[in-house]
């Protein structure tokens, strides 16, 4: 029987036999997850979807606490604080799936963080407040705004006559 501690430990730290048992267990769990999530039955998929969502939220919360603790430690040194904010911003930009054809330039100084999409007229910036949780959320929001801008440049959104963003055909397609 596989213990929870064995599942959390790095595979390199386990014996060969134990590593094979853990991999077999994880493979079986993953196959079951794929089988359930790919079904037409929503009732069977609910526990797996809930587990995925909770795991994602837990990882996001861990990253928030880690990043804010690092920012608190660097709050006295503005240059290092701005550099850490640049790394946090880069982390969030990687989640936005920005195509490689857009070169992103991040500049940070004592005053604030500026991000620019090279080759376009678009940029964004925010003034560093010195409060780690606010600056963390500012990085998150700036990355989302850049992701939305790139989406609009790529033609992923349409607007109504009133200026409301509408979903495109891909968003409205139902997969069976």
PAKOLBA-350249 format. One line per 2 residues: number of its first residue (from 1); their letters; for each residue x, y, z of N, C-alpha, C, O. Coordinates in nm, 4 decimals, always signed. Each point is the difference from the previous one (the first is absolute). Last residue first. Layout:
residues N
NUM> A> X,Y,Z,X,Y,Z,X,Y,Z,X,Y,Z  ... $
***
This chain:
residues 176
176> XX> -1.8145,+1.7870,-2.8124,-0.0721,-0.1196,+0.0444,+0.0922,-0.1201,+0.0057,-0.0435,-0.1096,+0.0354  +0.0401,+0.6920,-0.0230,+0.0726,-0.1224,-0.0321,-0.0772,-0.1189,+0.0519,-0.0479,+0.0006,+0.1134 $
174> XX> -0.0767,+0.5222,-0.2762,-0.0243,-0.1021,+0.1023,+0.0688,-0.1274,-0.0448,-0.0238,-0.0495,-0.1102  +0.0933,+0.6069,+0.0017,-0.0072,-0.1368,-0.0497,-0.0178,-0.0959,+0.1181,+0.0658,+0.0133,+0.1032 $
172> XX> +0.0034,+0.4706,-0.0775,-0.1378,-0.0471,+0.0011,-0.0146,-0.1443,-0.0452,-0.1085,-0.0573,+0.0101  +0.5307,+0.2909,-0.0019,-0.0531,+0.0010,+0.1365,-0.1402,-0.0587,+0.0061,-0.0383,-0.0590,+0.1010 $
170> XX> +0.2442,+0.1153,-0.5222,+0.0718,-0.1034,+0.0762,-0.0529,-0.0096,+0.1423,-0.0122,-0.1095,+0.0547  -0.1413,+0.4544,-0.3471,-0.0573,-0.1306,-0.0324,+0.0646,-0.1115,+0.0794,-0.0675,-0.0962,+0.0369 $
168> XX> +0.1044,+0.5631,+0.2009,+0.0076,-0.0352,-0.1405,-0.0571,-0.1400,-0.0216,-0.0485,-0.0622,+0.0945  -0.0899,+0.4508,+0.2892,+0.0767,-0.1219,-0.0253,+0.0036,-0.0283,-0.1498,-0.0932,+0.0349,-0.0724 $
166> XX> +0.0612,+0.4734,+0.2547,-0.0834,-0.1175,-0.0224,+0.0875,-0.1232,-0.0193,+0.1138,+0.0112,-0.0457  -0.1019,+0.5290,+0.2646,+0.0742,-0.1125,-0.0548,-0.0899,-0.1223,-0.0071,-0.0674,-0.0346,+0.0970 $
164> XX> -0.0991,+0.5554,-0.1283,+0.0093,-0.1131,+0.0923,+0.0751,-0.1133,-0.0680,-0.0301,-0.0337,-0.1146  -0.1059,+0.4731,-0.0736,+0.1334,-0.0107,+0.0568,+0.0176,-0.1134,+0.0992,+0.1019,-0.0075,+0.0687 $
162> XX> -0.4906,+0.1435,-0.3613,+0.0082,+0.0785,+0.1234,+0.1361,-0.0090,+0.0677,+0.0220,+0.0661,+0.1014  -0.1293,-0.3182,-0.4932,-0.0084,+0.1419,-0.0372,+0.0131,+0.0895,+0.1218,+0.0477,+0.1130,-0.0110 $
160> XX> +0.1850,-0.5760,+0.0728,-0.1315,+0.0378,-0.0526,+0.0030,+0.1476,-0.0381,+0.0997,+0.0690,+0.0214  +0.3366,-0.4042,-0.0218,-0.0755,+0.0994,+0.0764,-0.1329,+0.0256,-0.0681,-0.0116,-0.0027,-0.1226 $
158> XX> +0.4122,-0.4184,+0.1699,-0.0782,+0.0870,-0.0868,-0.0746,+0.0977,+0.0881,-0.0213,-0.0260,+0.1185  +0.4915,-0.3205,-0.0825,-0.1209,+0.0599,+0.0557,-0.0658,+0.0894,-0.1043,+0.0663,+0.0555,-0.0876 $
156> XX> +0.3484,-0.2998,+0.0220,-0.0800,-0.0939,+0.0776,-0.1256,+0.0620,+0.0586,-0.0770,-0.0695,+0.0662  +0.4769,+0.2324,-0.3495,-0.1346,-0.0105,-0.0543,-0.0887,-0.0982,+0.0737,-0.0938,-0.0550,-0.0577 $
154> XX> +0.5597,+0.2280,+0.1371,-0.0077,-0.1259,-0.0745,-0.1389,-0.0229,-0.0586,-0.0197,-0.0946,-0.0763  +0.0995,+0.4688,+0.3530,+0.0888,+0.0133,-0.1156,-0.0050,-0.1241,-0.0890,+0.0115,+0.0099,-0.1222 $
152> XX> -0.2465,-0.0183,+0.5291,-0.0655,+0.0904,-0.0939,+0.0846,+0.0193,-0.1254,-0.0535,+0.0062,-0.1107  +0.2374,-0.2613,+0.4575,-0.1162,-0.0684,-0.0553,-0.0736,+0.0859,-0.1016,-0.0440,-0.0497,-0.1037 $
150> XX> +0.3934,+0.2407,+0.3468,+0.0530,-0.0908,-0.1017,-0.1148,-0.0781,-0.0644,+0.0010,-0.0238,-0.1208  -0.1168,+0.2969,+0.4776,+0.0441,+0.0824,-0.1119,+0.0529,-0.0872,-0.1126,-0.0322,+0.0229,-0.1166 $
148> XX> -0.0820,-0.2300,+0.5209,-0.1206,+0.0435,-0.0717,+0.0365,+0.0839,-0.1215,-0.0632,-0.0118,-0.1050  +0.4147,-0.1171,+0.3904,-0.0568,-0.1174,-0.0667,-0.1245,+0.0347,-0.0799,-0.0177,-0.0499,-0.1112 $
146> XX> +0.2055,+0.3835,+0.3796,+0.0876,-0.0259,-0.1151,-0.0518,-0.1208,-0.0783,-0.0016,+0.0014,-0.1231  -0.2190,+0.0960,+0.5220,-0.0261,+0.1052,-0.0985,+0.0850,-0.0192,-0.1251,-0.0486,+0.0183,-0.1117 $
144> XX> +0.1231,-0.3044,+0.4758,-0.1302,-0.0297,-0.0613,-0.0321,+0.1031,-0.1077,-0.0502,-0.0348,-0.1069  +0.4343,+0.1062,+0.3651,+0.0193,-0.1158,-0.0888,-0.1303,-0.0353,-0.0709,+0.0011,-0.0327,-0.1187 $
142> XX> -0.0169,+0.3653,+0.4470,+0.0721,+0.0494,-0.1166,+0.0230,-0.1136,-0.0998,-0.0116,+0.0209,-0.1207  -0.1832,-0.1266,+0.5366,-0.0932,+0.0737,-0.0849,+0.0680,+0.0521,-0.1263,-0.0604,+0.0000,-0.1073 $
140> XX> +0.3287,-0.2186,+0.4323,-0.0980,-0.0939,-0.0539,-0.0945,+0.0708,-0.0982,-0.0258,-0.0511,-0.1090  +0.3326,+0.3098,+0.3501,+0.0703,-0.0811,-0.1007,-0.0983,-0.0944,-0.0682,+0.0029,-0.0175,-0.1218 $
138> XX> -0.1664,+0.2594,+0.4818,+0.0215,+0.0906,-0.1131,+0.0729,-0.0735,-0.1129,-0.0320,+0.0192,-0.1174  -0.0284,-0.2410,+0.5284,-0.1253,+0.0056,-0.0772,+0.0128,+0.0938,-0.1202,-0.0619,-0.0242,-0.1037 $
136> XX> +0.4289,+0.0048,+0.3948,-0.0202,-0.1332,-0.0571,-0.1246,+0.0006,-0.0878,+0.0040,-0.0473,-0.1136  +0.0857,+0.4300,+0.3655,+0.0882,-0.0092,-0.1158,-0.0124,-0.1355,-0.0692,+0.0091,-0.0085,-0.1224 $
134> XX> -0.2496,+0.0752,+0.5216,-0.0514,+0.0877,-0.1049,+0.0845,-0.0105,-0.1261,-0.0533,-0.0086,-0.1106  +0.1961,-0.2274,+0.4942,-0.1230,-0.0598,-0.0530,-0.0609,+0.0864,-0.1113,-0.0542,-0.0540,-0.0964 $
132> XX> +0.4580,+0.2092,+0.3228,+0.0153,-0.1208,-0.0803,-0.1293,-0.0563,-0.0585,-0.0020,-0.0394,-0.1166  +0.1408,+0.5484,+0.2162,-0.0821,-0.0960,+0.0731,-0.0044,-0.1290,-0.0827,-0.0595,-0.0018,-0.1077 $
130> XX> +0.2702,+0.3899,-0.0576,+0.0788,-0.0452,+0.1147,-0.0762,-0.0954,+0.0897,+0.0562,-0.0531,+0.0958  -0.1679,+0.2801,-0.5353,-0.0524,+0.0567,+0.1239,+0.0867,-0.0340,+0.1209,-0.0012,+0.0717,+0.1000 $
128> XX> +0.0755,-0.0006,-0.6598,+0.0234,-0.0921,+0.1111,-0.0457,+0.0671,+0.1290,+0.0419,+0.1115,+0.0312  -0.2428,-0.0165,-0.5274,+0.0915,+0.0554,+0.0978,+0.0098,-0.0970,+0.1174,-0.1012,-0.0475,+0.0516 $
126> XX> -0.0064,-0.0772,-0.5808,-0.0604,+0.0322,+0.1282,+0.1084,+0.0502,+0.0934,+0.1170,-0.0364,-0.0117  -0.2445,-0.0824,-0.5595,+0.0894,+0.0324,+0.1105,-0.0808,+0.0152,+0.1279,-0.1213,+0.0210,-0.0024 $
124> XX> +0.1316,-0.1660,-0.5799,-0.0717,+0.0148,+0.1253,+0.0992,+0.0263,+0.1111,+0.1183,-0.0313,-0.0133  -0.1886,+0.0332,-0.5780,+0.0817,-0.0172,+0.1198,-0.0900,+0.0158,+0.1215,-0.1126,+0.0488,-0.0100 $
122> XX> +0.1141,-0.0501,-0.5829,-0.0630,-0.0342,+0.1273,+0.1022,-0.0188,+0.1116,+0.1041,-0.0633,-0.0178  -0.0690,+0.1432,-0.4795,-0.0097,+0.1244,+0.0774,-0.0516,-0.0241,+0.1406,-0.0281,+0.0955,+0.0725 $
120> XX> +0.3366,-0.4425,-0.3794,-0.1370,+0.0517,+0.0046,+0.0020,+0.1305,+0.0797,+0.1028,+0.0391,+0.0552  +0.2907,-0.2988,-0.1173,-0.0572,-0.0039,-0.1337,-0.1443,+0.0462,-0.0043,-0.0603,+0.0041,-0.1073 $
118> XX> +0.2250,-0.1865,+0.5691,+0.0865,+0.0573,-0.1035,-0.0642,-0.0181,-0.1371,-0.0608,-0.1032,-0.0286  -0.1604,+0.1452,+0.5149,-0.0012,-0.0962,-0.1094,+0.0794,+0.0629,-0.1140,-0.0487,+0.0913,-0.0668 $
116> XX> +0.0917,+0.0106,+0.6136,-0.0252,+0.0480,-0.1351,-0.0008,-0.1173,-0.0967,+0.0844,-0.0892,+0.0086  -0.0971,+0.2663,+0.5551,+0.0071,-0.1125,-0.0925,-0.0414,+0.0502,-0.1371,-0.0948,+0.0773,-0.0135 $
114> XX> +0.2715,+0.1141,+0.5358,-0.0567,+0.0297,-0.1308,+0.0189,-0.1229,-0.0873,+0.1068,-0.0612,-0.0001  -0.0984,+0.2337,+0.5560,+0.0250,-0.1059,-0.0970,-0.0694,+0.0388,-0.1298,-0.1165,+0.0398,-0.0003 $
112> XX> +0.3105,+0.2979,+0.4218,-0.1035,-0.0933,-0.0421,+0.0494,-0.1044,-0.0977,+0.1198,-0.0140,-0.0247  +0.1457,+0.3403,+0.3088,-0.1322,+0.0593,-0.0119,-0.1072,-0.1024,-0.0347,-0.1068,-0.0013,+0.0611 $
110> XX> +0.5826,-0.0969,-0.0303,-0.0512,+0.0356,+0.1321,-0.1453,+0.0486,-0.0051,-0.0740,-0.0150,+0.0972  +0.1901,-0.2888,-0.5016,+0.0888,+0.0908,+0.0730,-0.0639,+0.0324,+0.1343,-0.0987,-0.0624,+0.0389 $
108> XX> +0.0537,-0.2864,-0.5183,-0.0348,+0.0349,+0.1366,+0.1020,+0.0956,+0.0591,+0.1199,-0.0133,-0.0242  -0.3238,-0.2347,-0.4677,+0.0963,+0.0905,+0.0624,-0.0490,+0.0338,+0.1399,-0.1173,+0.0315,+0.0203 $
106> XX> +0.0349,-0.4028,-0.4581,-0.0410,+0.0414,+0.1348,+0.1116,+0.0864,+0.0578,+0.1158,-0.0416,+0.0050  -0.3009,-0.1564,-0.5111,+0.1073,+0.0691,+0.0707,-0.0546,+0.0495,+0.1340,-0.0943,+0.0790,+0.0052 $
104> XX> -0.0293,-0.4590,-0.4226,-0.0458,+0.0754,+0.1161,+0.1202,+0.0579,+0.0725,+0.0943,-0.0720,+0.0331  -0.2499,-0.1185,-0.5486,+0.1104,+0.0143,+0.0932,-0.0452,+0.0915,+0.1132,-0.0478,+0.1111,-0.0228 $
102> XX> -0.2174,-0.4315,-0.3444,-0.0064,+0.1229,+0.0786,+0.1141,-0.0004,+0.1002,+0.0037,-0.0823,+0.0914  -0.0731,-0.2896,-0.3718,+0.0291,+0.1114,-0.0899,-0.0071,+0.1354,+0.0719,+0.0484,+0.1005,-0.0522 $
100> XX> -0.1568,-0.5344,+0.2504,+0.1404,+0.0391,+0.0046,+0.0341,+0.1170,-0.0908,+0.1054,+0.0616,+0.0150  -0.5986,-0.1365,+0.2229,+0.0837,-0.0573,-0.1062,+0.1417,+0.0555,+0.0020,+0.0232,+0.1126,+0.0440 $
98> XX> -0.3343,-0.1681,+0.3952,+0.0303,+0.1039,-0.0978,+0.0911,-0.0604,-0.1074,+0.1025,-0.0593,+0.0335  -0.3592,-0.1129,+0.3922,+0.0187,-0.0620,-0.1316,+0.0196,+0.1046,-0.1087,-0.0721,+0.0017,-0.0998 $
96> XX> +0.0165,+0.0334,+0.6051,-0.0870,+0.0665,-0.0971,+0.0146,-0.0546,-0.1425,-0.0746,+0.0430,-0.0881  +0.3372,-0.1585,+0.4929,-0.1330,-0.0614,+0.0055,-0.0945,+0.0564,-0.1063,-0.1070,-0.0564,-0.0227 $
94> XX> +0.5428,+0.2348,+0.0880,+0.0130,-0.1335,-0.0567,-0.1338,-0.0739,+0.0014,-0.0221,-0.0883,-0.0828  +0.0637,+0.5133,+0.2892,-0.0039,+0.0112,-0.1459,+0.0106,-0.1369,-0.0663,-0.0578,-0.0215,-0.1066 $
92> XX> +0.1050,+0.0606,+0.5772,-0.1392,+0.0135,-0.0415,-0.0129,+0.0126,-0.1517,-0.0991,-0.0453,-0.0573  +0.5335,+0.0252,+0.2415,-0.0718,-0.1231,+0.0351,-0.1446,+0.0061,-0.0489,-0.0502,-0.0963,-0.0579 $
90> XX> +0.3114,+0.4841,+0.0247,+0.0366,-0.0971,-0.1032,-0.0712,-0.1333,+0.0248,-0.0448,-0.0648,-0.0945  +0.0008,+0.3982,+0.4202,-0.0728,+0.0381,-0.1210,+0.0273,-0.1000,-0.1122,-0.0917,-0.0388,-0.0725 $
88> XX> +0.3394,-0.0111,+0.4616,-0.1400,-0.0367,+0.0258,-0.0854,+0.0319,-0.1226,-0.0851,-0.0796,-0.0397  +0.5313,+0.2180,+0.0289,-0.0082,-0.1464,-0.0077,-0.1431,-0.0486,+0.0231,-0.0455,-0.0930,-0.0666 $
86> XX> +0.1309,+0.5515,+0.1206,+0.0160,-0.0364,-0.1410,-0.0095,-0.1507,-0.0198,-0.0603,-0.0465,-0.0967  +0.0682,+0.2135,+0.5341,-0.1295,+0.0260,-0.0631,+0.0039,-0.0337,-0.1491,-0.0978,-0.0507,-0.0549 $
84> XX> +0.5002,+0.0273,+0.2909,-0.0879,-0.1105,+0.0397,-0.1393,+0.0184,-0.0594,-0.0622,-0.0975,-0.0420  +0.3664,+0.4451,-0.0202,+0.0444,-0.1165,-0.0766,-0.0878,-0.1213,+0.0320,-0.0362,-0.0760,-0.0898 $
82> XX> -0.0289,+0.4691,+0.3373,-0.0504,+0.0168,-0.1360,+0.0391,-0.1189,-0.0872,-0.0781,-0.0429,-0.0850  +0.2508,+0.0512,+0.5187,-0.1454,-0.0140,+0.0078,-0.0610,+0.0089,-0.1402,-0.0855,-0.0806,-0.0365 $
80> XX> +0.5400,+0.1726,+0.0924,-0.0242,-0.1438,+0.0063,-0.1503,-0.0294,+0.0052,-0.0465,-0.1000,-0.0547  +0.1737,+0.5502,+0.0662,+0.0465,-0.0575,-0.1263,-0.0277,-0.1502,-0.0044,-0.0470,-0.0514,-0.1015 $
78> XX> -0.0474,+0.2996,+0.5021,-0.0941,+0.0245,-0.1088,+0.0418,-0.0652,-0.1312,-0.0849,-0.0503,-0.0736  +0.1592,-0.0630,+0.5976,+0.0886,+0.0228,-0.1146,-0.0847,+0.0093,-0.1261,-0.0408,-0.1015,-0.0564 $
76> XX> -0.1702,+0.0219,+0.4707,+0.0930,+0.1087,+0.0339,+0.0918,+0.0352,-0.1171,+0.0499,+0.1122,-0.0085  -0.3686,-0.4801,-0.0085,-0.0670,+0.1303,-0.0018,+0.0931,+0.1173,+0.0324,-0.0285,+0.1129,-0.0398 $
74> XX> +0.0810,-0.6223,+0.0070,+0.0727,+0.0924,-0.0873,-0.0555,+0.1424,+0.0040,+0.0457,+0.0854,-0.0760  -0.2399,-0.4466,+0.3285,+0.1419,-0.0035,+0.0346,+0.0799,+0.1012,-0.0814,+0.1011,+0.0516,+0.0474 $
72> XX> -0.5575,-0.1116,-0.1444,+0.0151,+0.0620,+0.1325,+0.1466,+0.0065,+0.0402,+0.0457,+0.0997,+0.0559  -0.1539,-0.3289,-0.4523,-0.0117,+0.1453,-0.0168,+0.0126,+0.0730,+0.1331,+0.0589,+0.1080,+0.0057 $
70> XX> -0.0652,-0.5767,-0.0003,+0.1235,+0.0466,-0.0640,-0.0037,+0.1510,-0.0152,+0.0992,+0.0679,+0.0262  -0.4869,-0.2670,+0.1312,+0.1061,-0.0095,+0.1012,+0.1335,+0.0464,-0.0560,+0.0763,+0.0674,+0.0691 $
68> XX> -0.4427,-0.0950,-0.3617,-0.0148,+0.1138,+0.0909,+0.1041,-0.0051,+0.1122,+0.0457,+0.1048,+0.0458  -0.0545,-0.4656,-0.3566,+0.0392,+0.1259,-0.0641,-0.0121,+0.1189,+0.0949,+0.0888,+0.0852,+0.0031 $
66> XX> -0.2360,-0.5093,+0.1488,+0.1444,-0.0020,-0.0247,+0.0468,+0.1340,-0.0567,+0.0978,+0.0581,+0.0471  -0.5608,-0.1230,+0.0098,+0.0686,+0.0128,+0.1284,+0.1521,+0.0025,-0.0174,+0.0687,+0.0778,+0.0662 $
64> XX> -0.3322,-0.1465,-0.4543,-0.0264,+0.1317,+0.0563,+0.0766,+0.0197,+0.1309,+0.0649,+0.1028,+0.0190  -0.0562,-0.5268,-0.2212,+0.0839,+0.0956,-0.0726,-0.0190,+0.1408,+0.0550,+0.0966,+0.0751,+0.0129 $
62> XX> -0.3725,-0.4111,+0.1626,+0.1388,-0.0224,+0.0407,+0.0928,+0.0993,-0.0678,+0.0890,+0.0558,+0.0641  -0.5364,-0.0561,-0.2002,+0.0129,+0.0549,+0.1360,+0.1426,-0.0157,+0.0517,+0.0544,+0.0918,+0.0614 $
60> XX> -0.1636,-0.2899,-0.4744,-0.0018,+0.1457,-0.0132,+0.0191,+0.0676,+0.1360,+0.0714,+0.0997,+0.0109  -0.1172,-0.5666,-0.0201,+0.1291,+0.0405,-0.0574,+0.0087,+0.1516,-0.0143,+0.1044,+0.0596,+0.0266 $
58> XX> -0.5138,-0.2394,+0.1171,+0.1017,-0.0218,+0.1028,+0.1373,+0.0442,-0.0511,+0.0752,+0.0649,+0.0727  -0.4368,-0.0592,-0.3735,-0.0123,+0.1073,+0.0986,+0.1054,-0.0128,+0.1090,+0.0540,+0.1006,+0.0461 $
56> XX> -0.0796,-0.4451,-0.3665,+0.0443,+0.1253,-0.0622,-0.0051,+0.1166,+0.0974,+0.0920,+0.0816,+0.0046  -0.2676,-0.4916,+0.1388,+0.1459,-0.0109,-0.0135,+0.0577,+0.1271,-0.0616,+0.1030,+0.0503,+0.0449 $
54> XX> -0.5714,-0.0884,-0.0187,+0.0589,+0.0190,+0.1328,+0.1521,-0.0067,-0.0038,+0.0675,+0.0763,+0.0691  -0.3015,-0.1714,-0.4668,-0.0175,+0.1411,+0.0362,+0.0644,+0.0284,+0.1361,+0.0702,+0.0998,+0.0161 $
52> XX> -0.0796,-0.5472,-0.1664,+0.0884,+0.0812,-0.0846,-0.0065,+0.1474,+0.0399,+0.1029,+0.0669,+0.0096  -0.4011,-0.3639,+0.2018,+0.1371,-0.0264,+0.0437,+0.0992,+0.0844,-0.0786,+0.0937,+0.0553,+0.0575 $
50> XX> -0.5437,-0.0440,-0.1880,+0.0178,+0.0679,+0.1278,+0.1426,-0.0173,+0.0514,+0.0600,+0.0945,+0.0513  -0.1774,-0.3316,-0.4344,+0.0084,+0.1428,-0.0311,+0.0215,+0.0795,+0.1286,+0.0812,+0.0925,+0.0031 $
48> XX> -0.1551,-0.5503,+0.0436,+0.1304,+0.0258,-0.0604,+0.0176,+0.1472,-0.0335,+0.1079,+0.0558,+0.0200  -0.5258,-0.2095,+0.1554,+0.1073,-0.0078,+0.0996,+0.1383,+0.0303,-0.0571,+0.0834,+0.0604,+0.0675 $
46> XX> -0.4601,-0.0569,-0.3759,-0.0025,+0.1060,+0.1017,+0.1112,-0.0138,+0.1032,+0.0685,+0.0989,+0.0262  -0.1922,-0.4107,-0.3996,+0.1133,+0.0918,-0.0160,+0.0092,+0.1027,+0.1123,+0.1070,+0.0572,+0.0209 $
44> XX> -0.4648,-0.3794,-0.0611,+0.1244,-0.0717,+0.0264,+0.1210,+0.0930,-0.0050,+0.1009,-0.0252,+0.0660  -0.5277,+0.2004,-0.1713,+0.0008,-0.0441,+0.1401,+0.1302,-0.0714,+0.0352,+0.0537,+0.0187,+0.1092 $
42> XX> -0.1593,+0.1197,-0.5574,+0.0541,+0.1063,+0.0834,+0.0105,-0.0427,+0.1456,+0.0891,+0.0454,+0.0718  -0.0854,-0.3295,-0.5447,-0.0634,+0.0084,+0.1305,+0.0676,+0.1056,+0.0865,+0.1151,-0.0155,+0.0409 $
40> XX> +0.0330,-0.1229,-0.4783,-0.1152,+0.0889,-0.0120,-0.0676,+0.0212,+0.1353,-0.0789,+0.0931,+0.0159  +0.6172,-0.1998,-0.0644,-0.1323,-0.0599,-0.0150,-0.1077,+0.1059,-0.0176,+0.0206,+0.1191,+0.0234 $
38> XX> +0.4648,-0.0626,+0.0690,-0.0359,-0.0093,-0.1405,-0.1393,-0.0554,-0.0231,-0.0438,-0.0081,-0.1147  +0.2462,+0.0454,+0.5505,-0.0186,+0.1352,-0.0533,-0.0419,-0.0024,-0.1463,-0.0630,+0.0948,-0.0470 $
36> XX> +0.1601,-0.5080,+0.2657,-0.1171,+0.0642,+0.0601,-0.0251,+0.1374,-0.0608,-0.1143,+0.0344,-0.0301  +0.4984,-0.2767,-0.1079,-0.1207,-0.0748,-0.0365,-0.1256,+0.0701,+0.0516,-0.0990,+0.0121,-0.0721 $
34> XX> +0.5182,+0.1563,+0.1994,-0.0253,+0.0265,-0.1417,-0.1276,-0.0686,-0.0455,-0.0789,+0.0576,-0.0750  +0.2224,-0.1434,+0.5122,-0.0380,+0.1404,-0.0129,-0.0348,+0.0329,-0.1444,-0.1006,+0.0658,-0.0265 $
32> XX> +0.2753,-0.4894,+0.1192,-0.1367,+0.0109,+0.0507,-0.0512,+0.1428,-0.0155,-0.1151,+0.0219,-0.0378  +0.5628,-0.1032,-0.0694,-0.0873,-0.0638,-0.0989,-0.1463,+0.0094,+0.0426,-0.0877,+0.0232,-0.0833 $
30> XX> +0.4106,+0.1290,+0.3869,-0.0095,+0.0902,-0.1142,-0.0907,-0.0580,-0.1086,-0.0788,+0.0727,-0.0606  +0.1773,-0.3381,+0.4368,-0.0820,+0.1141,+0.0411,-0.0218,+0.0953,-0.1169,-0.1103,+0.0511,-0.0195 $
28> XX> +0.4022,-0.4129,-0.0456,-0.1381,-0.0455,+0.0127,-0.0940,+0.1125,+0.0370,-0.1107,+0.0094,-0.0530  +0.5712,+0.0849,+0.0425,-0.0474,-0.0267,-0.1351,-0.1463,-0.0438,+0.0039,-0.0809,+0.0479,-0.0794 $
26> XX> +0.3014,+0.0078,+0.4882,-0.0275,+0.1295,-0.0629,-0.0544,-0.0183,-0.1408,-0.0908,+0.0720,-0.0415  +0.2281,-0.4600,+0.2715,-0.1151,+0.0596,+0.0678,-0.0388,+0.1316,-0.0679,-0.1175,+0.0232,-0.0282 $
24> XX> +0.5088,-0.2328,-0.1191,-0.1158,-0.0790,-0.0412,-0.1275,+0.0583,+0.0613,-0.1025,+0.0094,-0.0675  +0.5096,+0.1789,+0.2021,-0.0293,+0.0352,-0.1384,-0.1232,-0.0752,-0.0517,-0.0831,+0.0572,-0.0706 $
22> XX> +0.2424,-0.1666,+0.4991,-0.0546,+0.1358,+0.0005,-0.0376,+0.0416,-0.1416,-0.1068,+0.0575,-0.0209  +0.3248,-0.4693,+0.0723,-0.1334,-0.0062,+0.0593,-0.0680,+0.1369,-0.0026,-0.1186,+0.0107,-0.0314 $
20> XX> +0.5672,-0.0406,-0.1102,-0.0887,-0.0640,-0.0968,-0.1424,-0.0087,+0.0531,-0.0951,+0.0188,-0.0758  +0.4232,+0.1438,+0.3671,-0.0194,+0.0961,-0.1078,-0.0952,-0.0579,-0.1048,-0.0884,+0.0704,-0.0488 $
18> XX> +0.2327,-0.3487,+0.3977,-0.0991,+0.0959,+0.0488,-0.0325,+0.1027,-0.1083,-0.1152,+0.0412,-0.0142  +0.4557,-0.3508,-0.0797,-0.1278,-0.0693,+0.0115,-0.1108,+0.0968,+0.0418,-0.1092,-0.0009,-0.0567 $
16> XX> +0.5537,+0.1662,+0.0432,-0.0469,-0.0322,-0.1334,-0.1392,-0.0650,+0.0039,-0.0878,+0.0369,-0.0781  +0.1996,+0.2884,+0.4781,+0.0680,-0.1167,-0.0558,-0.0625,-0.0314,-0.1357,-0.1088,+0.0480,-0.0316 $
14> XX> +0.1004,+0.4623,+0.1996,-0.0623,-0.1294,+0.0253,+0.0850,-0.1132,-0.0568,+0.0809,+0.0204,-0.0905  +0.0050,+0.4562,+0.0403,+0.0282,-0.0390,+0.1380,-0.0579,-0.1377,+0.0348,+0.0266,-0.0532,+0.1078 $
12> XX> -0.0911,+0.2793,-0.5321,+0.1412,-0.0360,+0.0135,+0.0331,-0.0511,+0.1398,+0.0975,-0.0729,+0.0180  -0.5316,+0.2534,-0.1368,+0.0198,-0.1379,-0.0447,+0.1444,-0.0462,+0.0187,+0.0240,-0.1187,+0.0222 $
10> XX> -0.2564,+0.4884,+0.3009,+0.0574,-0.0067,-0.1349,+0.0298,-0.1457,-0.0366,+0.0395,-0.0795,+0.0853  -0.4409,+0.1763,+0.2602,+0.1463,-0.0002,-0.0047,+0.0495,-0.0015,-0.1438,-0.0681,-0.0526,-0.0880 $
8> XX> -0.3977,+0.0164,+0.2128,+0.0506,+0.1368,+0.0059,+0.1512,+0.0085,-0.0144,+0.0533,+0.1035,-0.0401  -0.2942,-0.5203,+0.0552,-0.0465,+0.0734,-0.1169,+0.0571,+0.1408,-0.0049,+0.0178,+0.0559,-0.1081 $
6> XX> +0.0645,-0.3370,+0.4822,+0.0736,-0.0485,-0.1163,-0.0394,+0.0764,-0.1261,+0.0836,+0.0233,-0.0872  -0.3171,+0.0648,+0.4856,+0.1361,+0.0558,+0.0079,+0.0844,-0.0468,-0.1180,+0.0837,+0.0754,-0.0497 $
4> XX> -0.5208,-0.2439,+0.1105,-0.0021,+0.1375,-0.0500,+0.1391,+0.0616,+0.0013,+0.0340,+0.0813,-0.0859  -0.0737,-0.6147,+0.0312,-0.0334,+0.1000,+0.1014,+0.0033,+0.1398,-0.0623,+0.0622,+0.0209,-0.1041 $
2> XX> -0.1591,-0.5393,-0.0972,+0.0755,+0.1235,-0.0153,-0.0452,+0.0985,+0.1073,-0.1195,+0.0236,+0.0182  +0.1244,-0.5854,-0.0319,-0.0849,+0.1174,+0.0000,+0.0894,+0.1236,+0.0000,+0.1018,+0.0049,+0.0691 $
***
